[in-house]
Amino acid sequence: MVYDVMGSEYETKCLSSMKNGSFPHPALMSYEVFKDSKNHFDFSRCPISQGNTRMWVCGDGKSPAKDMYGKWLKEAESAPNKCLRIYAFCVAASYYADSQSALNQVKYVSNDCTDHIASSIDRCLMDGSSDCSASEMCRFDNFDPGLGKLYGKEKIGESTSTLNKVITDLTPEAARLKELPYVPRKGVVLLANSIDLGYAQGFVEYLRANGVNIIVSNASDFQRLRYNDKIIALGGQNAPEGVGEVTSSLLFSEEKDQLLAPQAAKMFVKEGIWTTGQRVLVLAGNEAQDTGQACSENQQKVLDEVKGG
């Protein structure tokens, strides 16, 4: 699914960079934040004119970047609130820009031409220039087991018209999304890794038996579910599968220290973490079985929390 390229650990890295004064350029969103190195290409078109080179430098006609754009756009359409809609649309816009870029329509680039072109355009945009076209001679090298070493070179680049087209195409989409109603997601999100979830089955069954709609989420899916009004997170700062990165950001230092004690089993209540009025319940222990114990010991308190208000 679309969020497979994401993970809470990448968000943590992004937020950490921002605190240090380093902000990823929007055009590099899919690389810097999601570490997505496979879906930003568009091989439905090809900027190479040389026939022999074109055959192997341009791909198979597929456009994963456009596919990702479509998936993120749907997420924006069904967003539960303004913040998540803007977020999803920005990611969609990043992939759409990738799909239009000649730099993402070629493979086997063996020199720094694409980096030079992208850097030149970035500087131009930052300077506010009206003409940000740039081009450079690119070299392509590949080894095919059947054909041997393949070599080619051609001048490619980006034009101001392409940049303007991206803006022109995305502007009406943004206006359309602005007018769409939000889609509330009813239920209580349960963030857990596979191990803690196994120990908490009785806890989950108890809540469901008492009329609570539980939406089970892993760390990747949690990115789109974290704006729900009520969230239960299982596991402390050392929880595996990306959950620990999320809960670590929720807990104070002294709370983390409490979880390091043998057989510790705790419940922590947090408010307004990702949206106003939100309640986040963290159930965690020293080991996975202790997290399960925290669930058992606090299941009535949790039920009162998630059914109240």
C-alpha positions in Angstrom: 0.0 0.0 0.0 1.0 3.6 -0.3 2.4 3.9 3.2 4.8 1.1 2.7 7.4 3.6 1.8 6.9 5.4 5.0 7.7 4.7 8.6 7.7 6.6 11.9 11.5 6.3 12.1 11.8 8.5 9.0 9.4 11.1 10.4 11.6 11.1 13.6 14.7 11.7 11.5 12.9 14.5 9.6 11.8 16.2 12.8 15.2 15.8 14.3 16.8 17.5 11.3 14.3 20.4 11.5 15.2 21.0 15.1 18.8 21.2 14.0 17.9 23.8 11.4 18.0 21.5 8.4 14.8 21.5 6.4 14.4 19.0 3.4 13.6 20.7 0.2 10.0 19.9 -0.9 11.3 18.5 -4.2 13.3 15.9 -2.2 10.5 14.8 0.0 10.3 11.3 -1.2 14.1 10.8 -0.9 14.9 12.6 2.4 11.8 11.7 4.4 10.6 8.4 3.0 13.9 7.1 1.7 11.9 6.0 -1.4 14.5 5.2 -4.1 12.3 3.1 -6.4 9.0 4.9 -7.0 10.0 8.3 -8.3 10.6 7.2 -11.9 8.5 7.7 -15.0 9.5 5.5 -17.9 6.3 6.2 -19.9 8.3 8.8 -21.7 12.0 9.1 -22.7 14.2 12.2 -23.2 16.8 10.2 -25.1 16.8 10.6 -28.9 19.6 8.1 -29.8 17.9 4.9 -30.8 20.3 2.3 -29.5 20.8 4.2 -26.2 17.1 4.8 -25.8 16.4 1.1 -25.8 18.2 0.5 -22.5 18.5 3.9 -20.8 14.8 4.4 -20.8 12.7 1.8 -18.9 9.8 -0.4 -19.4 7.0 2.1 -20.0 5.8 2.0 -16.4 5.4 5.1 -14.2 5.6 4.2 -10.5 5.8 8.0 -9.7 2.4 8.6 -11.3 1.0 5.6 -9.4 2.2 7.0 -6.1 0.8 10.4 -7.0 -2.6 8.8 -7.6 -2.5 6.9 -4.3 -1.5 9.9 -2.2 -4.1 12.0 -3.9 -6.8 9.6 -2.9 -5.4 9.7 0.7 -5.8 13.5 0.5 -9.3 13.2 -0.7 -10.3 10.9 2.2 -8.4 12.8 4.8 -10.0 13.2 8.2 -8.7 16.8 8.8 -7.0 19.7 7.2 -3.5 18.9 8.5 -3.5 15.4 7.1 -5.0 16.6 3.8 -2.2 19.2 3.3 0.4 16.6 4.2 -0.9 14.0 1.8 -1.3 16.5 -1.0 2.3 17.7 -0.6 3.6 14.1 -0.9 1.4 13.6 -3.9 2.7 16.8 -5.5 6.3 15.6 -4.9 5.6 12.3 -6.8 3.8 14.2 -9.6 6.8 16.5 -10.0 9.0 13.4 -10.2 6.9 12.0 -12.9 7.3 15.1 -15.0 11.1 15.4 -14.6 13.4 14.3 -17.4 15.9 13.4 -14.7 13.6 10.7 -13.5 13.0 9.2 -17.0 16.5 7.7 -17.4 18.6 5.0 -15.8 22.2 4.1 -15.5 23.5 7.7 -15.1 27.2 7.3 -14.4 28.2 10.9 -13.8 26.8 13.8 -11.7 24.8 15.4 -14.4 21.4 15.0 -12.7 22.7 16.3 -9.4 24.2 19.3 -11.1 21.0 20.1 -13.0 18.8 19.7 -9.9 21.1 21.9 -7.8 21.1 24.5 -10.5 17.3 24.6 -10.7 17.1 24.7 -6.9 19.4 27.7 -6.7 17.4 29.4 -9.5 14.1 28.8 -7.7 15.5 30.1 -4.4 16.7 33.3 -6.2 13.2 33.9 -7.6 14.3 33.8 -11.2 11.7 33.5 -14.0 13.9 31.2 -16.1 15.1 28.1 -14.3 16.0 25.8 -17.2 19.2 23.8 -17.0 20.9 21.0 -19.0 24.1 19.0 -19.0 25.7 16.2 -20.8 24.9 12.9 -19.1 26.8 9.7 -19.4 25.1 6.3 -19.2 26.9 3.0 -18.4 25.5 -0.5 -17.9 26.5 -4.1 -18.3 24.1 -6.5 -19.9 25.0 -10.2 -19.6 23.9 -10.8 -23.2 25.2 -7.6 -24.8 28.2 -6.8 -22.7 29.1 -3.2 -21.7 26.7 -0.6 -22.9 27.7 3.1 -23.1 26.0 6.2 -24.2 25.9 10.0 -23.6 23.4 12.7 -24.4 22.5 16.2 -23.2 19.4 16.2 -21.1 17.8 18.8 -18.8 14.8 20.5 -17.3 12.9 23.5 -18.8 11.1 26.3 -17.1 8.0 25.1 -19.0 8.1 21.8 -17.2 8.3 23.5 -13.9 5.4 25.7 -14.8 3.4 22.7 -16.0 3.7 21.0 -12.7 2.4 24.1 -10.9 -0.4 24.5 -13.5 -1.5 20.9 -13.2 -1.4 20.8 -9.4 -3.1 24.1 -8.7 -6.7 23.0 -9.7 -6.2 19.8 -7.8 -5.4 21.8 -4.7 -8.4 24.0 -5.2 -10.6 20.9 -5.6 -9.3 19.3 -2.5 -9.9 22.5 -0.5 -13.6 22.2 -1.1 -14.0 18.5 -0.3 -15.5 17.6 3.1 -13.3 15.7 5.6 -13.9 12.1 6.3 -13.8 11.3 10.0 -12.4 7.9 10.9 -14.4 6.4 13.7 -12.7 4.1 16.2 -9.8 3.8 18.5 -6.4 3.3 16.9 -4.3 0.6 18.5 -0.6 1.0 17.6 1.3 -2.2 18.2 4.1 -4.4 16.8 3.4 -8.1 16.1 4.9 -9.3 19.4 3.1 -6.9 21.8 -0.1 -7.5 19.9 0.1 -11.2 20.5 0.4 -10.6 24.3 -2.6 -8.2 24.2 -5.2 -10.3 22.4 -7.3 -10.7 25.5 -7.1 -6.9 26.1 -8.3 -6.2 22.5 -11.1 -8.8 22.8 -12.2 -7.2 26.1 -12.5 -3.7 24.5 -14.3 -5.0 21.4 -16.7 -7.0 23.6 -17.5 -3.7 25.3 -18.4 -1.9 22.1 -15.1 -0.3 21.2 -14.2 -0.3 17.5 -10.5 -1.1 17.5 -8.4 -0.1 14.4 -5.1 -2.1 14.7 -2.1 -0.3 13.1 1.6 -1.0 12.6 4.1 1.8 12.6 3.9 2.5 8.9 0.1 2.7 8.7 0.1 4.8 11.9 1.2 7.9 9.9 -2.3 8.3 8.4 -4.1 7.3 11.6 -2.3 9.3 14.2 -4.8 12.2 14.0 -7.6 10.1 15.5 -9.1 11.5 18.7 -8.3 8.4 20.7 -5.1 6.3 20.4 -3.7 3.3 22.3 0.0 2.7 21.9 1.5 -0.6 23.1 5.2 -0.7 24.0 7.9 1.6 25.3 10.9 3.2 23.7 12.6 -0.1 22.9 9.6 -1.7 21.2 10.5 -3.2 17.8 9.1 -2.7 14.3 9.1 1.0 14.5 6.7 1.4 17.3 9.5 2.3 19.8 10.3 5.4 17.7 6.7 6.6 18.1 6.3 5.9 21.8 9.8 7.3 22.6 8.6 10.7 21.3 5.6 10.5 23.6 7.3 9.6 26.9 9.3 11.8 29.3 12.8 10.8 30.3 11.6 9.7 33.8 8.8 7.6 32.2 11.3 5.9 30.0 13.5 5.2 33.1 10.5 3.6 34.9 10.1 1.1 32.0 13.7 0.0 32.4 12.9 -1.6 35.8 12.4 -5.4 35.8 8.8 -6.4 35.4 7.7 -2.7 35.0 4.1 -2.4 33.7 2.8 1.1 33.2 0.1 3.2 31.7 0.7 6.8 30.6 -1.9 9.3 29.4 -1.0 12.0 26.9 -3.1 14.8 25.5 -3.1 16.8 22.3 -0.1 15.2 20.7 -1.0 15.3 17.1 -4.3 17.2 17.2 -6.3 19.3 19.7 -8.3 17.3 22.2 -6.6 14.0 21.4 -6.0 11.4 24.1 -3.1 8.9 23.7 -2.8 6.0 26.1 0.6 4.4 26.3 0.7 0.9 27.8 4.2 -0.4 28.2 6.5 -2.6 30.2 10.1 -3.7 30.5 9.5 -6.7 28.3 6.8 -7.7 25.8 5.0 -9.8 28.5 5.1 -6.8 30.8 3.4 -4.7 28.2 0.7 -7.4 28.1 0.5 -7.2 31.9 0.0 -3.4 31.6 -2.9 -4.0 29.3 -4.5 -6.5 31.6 -4.1 -4.4 34.7 -5.4 -1.2 33.1 -8.1 -2.6 30.8 -11.0 -1.0 32.8 -9.2 2.3 32.9 -8.6 2.2 29.2 -12.2 1.3 28.5 -13.4 4.3 30.6 -11.0 6.6 28.7 -11.9 5.5 25.2 -15.7 5.3 25.8 -15.9 8.6 27.8 -16.2 12.0 26.2 
